[in-house]
Amino acid sequence: MTVIEAKGALERTRTPSPPHRARRRAGNRADQLFLLPAVLFAAVTVVYPLVYSVLQAFQDVGLREVIRGGAEWVGFANFADQFGRAEFWQALWLSLVYTVGTVVLTYVGGLALALLFVREFAGRNVMRALLMLAWILPTVVGANVWRWLLDGSYGLLNAVLRGLGLIDGDLFWLGQPGPALVSVIVATAWSFAPFAMILMVAGLQGVPAMLYEAARIDGASAWQQFRHVTLPALRPVSVTVMLLIFIFAFKTFDTIYLMTRGGPGGATLTLPLYAFQEAFEFRRYDTAAVATTVMLLVPLVLSIFYFRSLRREEAA
């Protein structure tokens, strides 16, 4: 057999026969049919509500239009109306303050816990499981625990501070603007920190031990090892954690609503609560849709910048 004949025979063995190609196409169609229920579920529960909400931002929608239909198309008039309101910008500003504060506290707390639990010690797995309760607990339970801790009359925090002689009377942490905002930030970071810890423990376990050995040989202190070895090695994980926590916190509604309902005096009225107030208290569904559209766009733009920078780093 010549070389050309051998190559031809090899190509014929590689090329599927017509019945085999038909079976492969049938298998692909069967796989697509298995995916169809999941696609339909996502379309009904995610895609349709999202598109409907965005479209409402460009229509004049009140309670009558929601019931009867026939909303009038107004273009960007709703956006112009909202962007001209001080209440909208106040809610957006509070959302950013709340989100950034939550991201910082969550990252610092999660990193500290990760540095602790990456080491071997007795009871490590039990303590890690207990800490995960903050992440898996229903939000209503966690929020009510924090309301009890911070209650001005019988809260545990005031009792501890009185016992230490730091305060004399009652401090109503959720009844004052500044402390109320700090309180919901702390409560949210407390619930997100175990999630950040798990991701950063995985990142720390991926740092080569030889880097620390080389740093110790060069005489680096523990702080210098952390600063010049640990933090740079954790950078991809850190950026991912902060992006995820930003997205989670920016859309958080339940924790704030259960703890303060946006008070006192609108001090914790973030954009999700503002949208809820516009829709279900004032029945202005179009302006509420503007707020929810902004809630969609801010994390989306941030994610786009993140993935672009990630691609540049990978290309470099």
Backbone torsions as a table, in degrees:
resi	resn	phi	psi	omega
1	MET	NA	131.4	-179.9
2	THR	-76.8	171.2	179.8
3	VAL	-65.3	-40.1	-178.9
4	ILE	-64.6	-41.0	178.5
5	GLU	-65.4	-38.2	178.7
6	ALA	-64.6	-42.0	177.4
7	LYS	-63.0	-41.4	178.9
8	GLY	-62.9	-40.8	178.2
9	ALA	-64.6	-39.4	178.9
10	LEU	-63.9	-42.5	179.2
11	GLU	-63.2	-38.7	179.4
12	ARG	-65.5	-34.6	177.7
13	THR	-71.4	-31.0	179.9
14	ARG	-76.2	-34.0	-176.3
15	THR	-77.0	120.7	-179.1
16	PRO	-64.8	145.1	176.0
17	SER	-70.6	158.4	179.9
18	PRO	-54.0	-43.2	177.5
19	PRO	-62.5	-37.2	179.8
20	HIS	-65.7	-40.8	177.4
21	ARG	-63.2	-38.9	178.6
22	ALA	-64.3	-41.2	178.4
23	ARG	-64.6	-37.7	179.3
24	ARG	-65.4	-42.6	178.0
25	ARG	-63.2	-40.5	178.2
26	ALA	-63.7	-39.1	177.6
27	GLY	-64.8	-39.2	177.5
28	ASN	-63.9	-40.6	178.1
29	ARG	-65.1	-37.0	177.6
30	ALA	-65.0	-40.9	177.3
31	ASP	-61.3	-41.1	179.3
32	GLN	-65.7	-35.3	177.4
33	LEU	-66.2	-36.6	177.4
34	PHE	-65.8	-31.7	178.8
35	LEU	-79.2	-18.0	-174.3
36	LEU	-57.6	-44.4	178.6
37	PRO	-59.1	-40.6	179.2
38	ALA	-66.4	-39.8	179.0
39	VAL	-64.7	-44.1	179.2
40	LEU	-64.0	-40.7	178.9
41	PHE	-62.6	-44.4	178.7
42	ALA	-65.7	-37.0	179.8
43	ALA	-66.1	-39.9	-177.0
44	VAL	-76.2	-40.3	-173.2
45	THR	-94.6	-17.2	-176.4
46	VAL	-121.3	-58.6	-171.5
47	VAL	-66.9	-49.9	-177.9
48	TYR	-62.4	-49.0	177.5
49	PRO	-60.5	-36.0	179.6
50	LEU	-65.4	-48.5	179.9
51	VAL	-64.6	-40.6	179.9
52	TYR	-62.9	-41.3	179.7
53	SER	-66.3	-42.5	179.5
54	VAL	-64.9	-40.0	178.9
55	LEU	-64.4	-35.4	178.6
56	GLN	-61.6	-28.5	179.6
57	ALA	-65.9	-18.1	-179.4
58	PHE	-107.2	13.1	-178.9
59	GLN	-126.5	162.3	174.0
60	ASP	-92.3	97.8	-171.2
61	VAL	-120.9	115.2	170.6
62	GLY	-116.5	-168.5	-178.7
63	LEU	-63.6	-38.1	-179.2
64	ARG	-63.6	-41.9	-179.3
65	GLU	-68.6	-33.9	178.1
66	VAL	-64.3	-38.9	-177.5
67	ILE	-79.0	-47.0	-172.8
68	ARG	-97.5	-20.1	-175.3
69	GLY	84.2	-170.8	177.5
70	GLY	76.8	34.9	179.0
71	ALA	-68.1	141.1	-178.6
72	GLU	-84.4	138.4	178.8
73	TRP	-78.5	123.6	-177.6
74	VAL	-120.5	5.0	178.1
75	GLY	66.1	-131.0	-176.4
76	PHE	-92.9	16.6	-178.7
77	ALA	-63.1	-37.9	178.7
78	ASN	-65.6	-39.2	177.8
79	PHE	-64.9	-42.5	178.5
80	ALA	-62.6	-39.2	178.7
81	ASP	-63.9	-45.7	-178.0
82	GLN	-70.4	-40.9	-179.6
83	PHE	-68.2	-13.5	175.5
84	GLY	-94.3	1.3	-178.8
85	ARG	-99.8	132.9	177.2
86	ALA	-67.4	-31.8	-179.2
87	GLU	-63.5	-37.1	179.2
88	PHE	-64.9	-47.9	-178.8
89	TRP	-66.6	-33.3	175.9
90	GLN	-64.1	-43.2	179.1
91	ALA	-65.2	-40.3	178.6
92	LEU	-65.4	-42.4	178.6
93	TRP	-62.3	-45.1	178.9
94	LEU	-63.2	-36.3	177.0
95	SER	-62.0	-43.1	-179.8
96	LEU	-67.6	-42.4	177.9
97	VAL	-62.0	-47.7	179.5
98	TYR	-60.8	-43.3	-177.4
99	THR	-68.7	-46.4	-179.7
100	VAL	-63.7	-43.2	177.3
101	GLY	-60.4	-41.5	178.6
102	THR	-65.8	-41.3	179.9
103	VAL	-62.4	-45.5	-178.2
104	VAL	-63.5	-50.3	-178.6
105	LEU	-64.0	-40.5	-179.7
106	THR	-65.2	-43.1	-178.5
107	TYR	-65.6	-46.8	-179.4
108	VAL	-62.9	-46.2	179.0
109	GLY	-64.6	-43.5	179.3
110	GLY	-65.2	-38.5	177.9
111	LEU	-67.0	-42.1	178.5
112	ALA	-61.9	-44.3	178.5
113	LEU	-65.6	-38.6	179.2
114	ALA	-64.4	-41.8	178.0
115	LEU	-63.4	-31.4	177.8
116	LEU	-73.9	-48.2	-171.4
117	PHE	-85.2	-5.0	174.0
118	VAL	-77.2	-13.9	178.0
119	ARG	-89.9	156.2	177.4
120	GLU	-88.8	126.1	173.1
121	PHE	-157.5	161.5	-176.4
122	ALA	-66.0	133.5	178.5
123	GLY	80.1	13.4	-176.6
124	ARG	-62.3	-45.3	-177.1
125	ASN	-67.2	-36.0	178.8
126	VAL	-65.8	-45.0	179.7
127	MET	-65.0	-38.3	178.9
128	ARG	-64.5	-41.2	178.9
129	ALA	-64.4	-38.9	178.3
130	LEU	-65.6	-39.1	178.6
131	LEU	-66.4	-30.5	180.0
132	MET	-67.9	-14.8	177.0
133	LEU	-58.7	-35.1	179.9
134	ALA	-61.9	-30.6	-178.6
135	TRP	-83.8	-35.9	-173.8
136	ILE	-93.7	-11.8	178.1
137	LEU	-63.5	142.9	172.1
138	PRO	-58.4	144.0	-176.8
139	THR	-58.7	-37.3	-178.6
140	VAL	-63.3	-33.5	178.3
141	VAL	-71.0	-49.4	-179.4
142	GLY	-61.1	-43.1	-179.5
143	ALA	-64.4	-40.6	179.1
144	ASN	-70.4	-31.4	173.8
145	VAL	-62.2	-43.8	179.7
146	TRP	-69.2	-34.0	175.8
147	ARG	-63.0	-38.8	178.0
148	TRP	-68.7	-42.9	179.8
149	LEU	-60.8	-36.9	-172.9
150	LEU	-99.7	5.4	-179.1
151	ASP	-62.0	136.8	-175.8
152	GLY	-70.4	-28.6	-174.7
153	SER	-92.0	-46.2	-175.4
154	TYR	-130.8	21.3	-179.1
155	GLY	-72.3	150.8	-177.9
156	LEU	-67.0	-38.1	-178.1
157	LEU	-61.5	-45.6	177.8
158	ASN	-63.6	-37.9	179.2
159	ALA	-62.9	-42.1	179.0
160	VAL	-66.1	-44.5	-179.6
161	LEU	-64.9	-37.6	176.4
162	ARG	-66.9	-39.4	178.5
163	GLY	-63.2	-32.9	178.2
164	LEU	-84.6	-4.1	179.1
165	GLY	77.0	18.5	-178.4
166	LEU	-85.1	-25.1	176.9
167	ILE	-134.6	157.7	177.8
168	ASP	-105.2	-46.5	-177.7
169	GLY	-101.4	-156.9	179.9
170	ASP	-96.8	136.5	174.1
171	LEU	-109.8	121.3	-180.0
172	PHE	-94.4	90.2	-173.0
173	TRP	-62.6	-36.0	-178.1
174	LEU	-91.9	2.8	-179.8
175	GLY	-106.2	4.1	178.8
176	GLN	-123.7	139.8	-172.1
177	PRO	-55.1	-54.6	-177.2
178	GLY	-63.4	-55.6	178.5
179	PRO	-59.5	-32.3	179.9
180	ALA	-65.3	-44.2	179.4
181	LEU	-65.2	-42.9	177.9
182	VAL	-62.8	-38.4	-178.0
183	SER	-63.6	-44.2	-179.3
184	VAL	-71.0	-29.9	175.5
185	ILE	-65.4	-46.0	-179.8
186	VAL	-63.7	-43.2	-179.7
187	ALA	-62.6	-40.9	179.7
188	THR	-69.4	-42.7	178.2
189	ALA	-63.0	-36.2	177.6
190	TRP	-59.8	-39.3	-178.3
191	SER	-78.2	-27.3	-178.2
192	PHE	-88.8	-21.9	-172.8
193	ALA	-58.6	-41.9	178.8
194	PRO	-61.1	-36.0	176.8
195	PHE	-62.3	-45.5	177.5
196	ALA	-63.4	-37.3	179.7
197	MET	-60.6	-45.6	-178.0
198	ILE	-60.1	-44.6	-179.8
199	LEU	-65.2	-40.3	-176.4
200	MET	-78.9	-26.2	171.4
201	VAL	-62.3	-43.6	176.7
202	ALA	-61.0	-39.5	177.9
203	GLY	-66.0	-41.7	179.8
204	LEU	-66.0	-36.3	179.2
205	GLN	-68.6	-17.7	178.1
206	GLY	-90.3	-3.2	178.2
207	VAL	-77.6	124.5	-178.8
208	PRO	-61.0	134.2	-179.6
209	ALA	-64.9	-26.1	-178.2
210	MET	-64.4	-26.0	177.5
211	LEU	-65.6	-42.4	177.9
212	TYR	-68.6	-37.4	178.8
213	GLU	-63.9	-42.8	178.5
214	ALA	-64.6	-38.5	179.3
215	ALA	-66.4	-40.3	178.3
216	ARG	-66.0	-38.6	178.2
217	ILE	-62.8	-36.1	178.6
218	ASP	-77.2	-0.3	177.3
219	GLY	86.2	19.2	-178.9
220	ALA	-72.8	138.0	175.9
221	SER	-77.3	174.6	179.2
222	ALA	-61.3	-41.2	178.6
223	TRP	-65.1	-41.1	179.6
224	GLN	-66.7	-35.8	175.3
225	GLN	-64.2	-42.1	179.2
226	PHE	-64.4	-42.9	-175.2
227	ARG	-73.5	-41.4	-172.1
228	HIS	-100.8	-12.5	179.9
229	VAL	-116.7	-56.6	-173.4
230	THR	-66.3	-53.6	-176.0
231	LEU	-61.7	-46.9	177.4
232	PRO	-61.9	-37.6	179.7
233	ALA	-68.5	-29.2	-179.3
234	LEU	-86.9	-1.2	-172.3
235	ARG	-55.6	-48.2	179.5
236	PRO	-60.7	-42.6	179.1
237	VAL	-66.4	-40.5	-178.7
238	SER	-61.8	-44.0	-179.7
239	VAL	-64.8	-40.5	178.1
240	THR	-63.1	-44.7	179.5
241	VAL	-61.1	-47.3	-177.8
242	MET	-65.3	-37.0	177.9
243	LEU	-65.4	-45.0	-179.9
244	LEU	-64.0	-43.4	-179.9
245	ILE	-66.2	-36.9	176.8
246	PHE	-59.9	-45.7	-179.7
247	ILE	-64.4	-45.0	179.5
248	PHE	-60.9	-46.4	-173.9
249	ALA	-73.0	-37.0	-176.0
250	PHE	-63.6	-29.1	-179.6
251	LYS	-101.7	7.5	-178.0
252	THR	-65.6	128.4	178.0
253	PHE	-121.2	-47.0	-167.3
254	ASP	-64.5	-44.9	-177.8
255	THR	-60.8	-46.2	-178.7
256	ILE	-68.1	-42.6	-177.9
257	TYR	-63.7	-42.1	-178.1
258	LEU	-70.7	-30.0	-177.0
259	MET	-88.0	-41.6	-172.5
260	THR	-132.1	-15.1	-174.4
261	ARG	55.5	29.7	178.3
262	GLY	89.6	-6.9	-179.1
263	GLY	-91.5	-173.2	-4.6
264	PRO	-79.4	135.0	177.6
265	GLY	63.4	31.5	180.0
266	GLY	77.9	13.4	-176.7
267	ALA	-68.6	-21.8	178.0
268	THR	-123.4	24.9	180.0
269	LEU	-82.2	83.1	179.0
270	THR	-77.2	176.7	-174.6
271	LEU	-60.7	-41.8	176.4
272	PRO	-60.8	-40.2	178.2
273	LEU	-70.9	-33.3	176.1
274	TYR	-63.4	-44.0	178.1
275	ALA	-63.6	-41.6	177.7
276	PHE	-61.4	-42.6	-179.9
277	GLN	-64.6	-44.0	179.5
278	GLU	-61.8	-40.1	-174.5
279	ALA	-80.1	-48.5	-167.4
280	PHE	-103.3	-8.9	173.7
281	GLU	-107.4	-43.0	-178.2
282	PHE	-100.5	-6.3	179.6
283	ARG	58.2	31.9	175.9
284	ARG	-102.5	82.2	-173.2
285	TYR	-71.7	-26.4	179.9
286	ASP	-71.0	-45.3	179.3
287	THR	-71.2	-30.1	173.5
288	ALA	-64.3	-37.1	177.9
289	ALA	-66.1	-32.1	175.1
290	VAL	-61.9	-45.6	-179.8
291	ALA	-62.7	-42.7	-179.8
292	THR	-69.6	-30.7	175.9
293	THR	-66.2	-41.3	175.4
294	VAL	-63.2	-39.5	176.9
295	MET	-61.0	-30.0	177.0
296	LEU	-77.4	-39.9	-172.3
297	LEU	-73.2	-38.6	-175.4
298	VAL	-61.5	-53.2	176.6
299	PRO	-64.7	-31.9	-179.7
300	LEU	-64.3	-45.8	178.9
301	VAL	-62.8	-42.6	178.8
302	LEU	-62.0	-41.0	179.3
303	SER	-65.2	-39.0	179.1
304	ILE	-61.9	-46.6	177.8
305	PHE	-61.4	-38.4	-179.6
306	TYR	-63.7	-49.3	-177.2
307	PHE	-68.5	-32.0	176.1
308	ARG	-66.3	-44.4	178.4
309	SER	-65.2	-34.5	178.4
310	LEU	-65.6	-41.2	177.6
311	ARG	-65.1	-38.0	177.9
312	ARG	-63.2	-42.6	179.9
313	GLU	-64.1	-41.0	179.0
314	GLU	-65.9	-37.3	177.2
315	ALA	-67.2	-36.2	178.3
316	ALA	-71.2	NA	NA
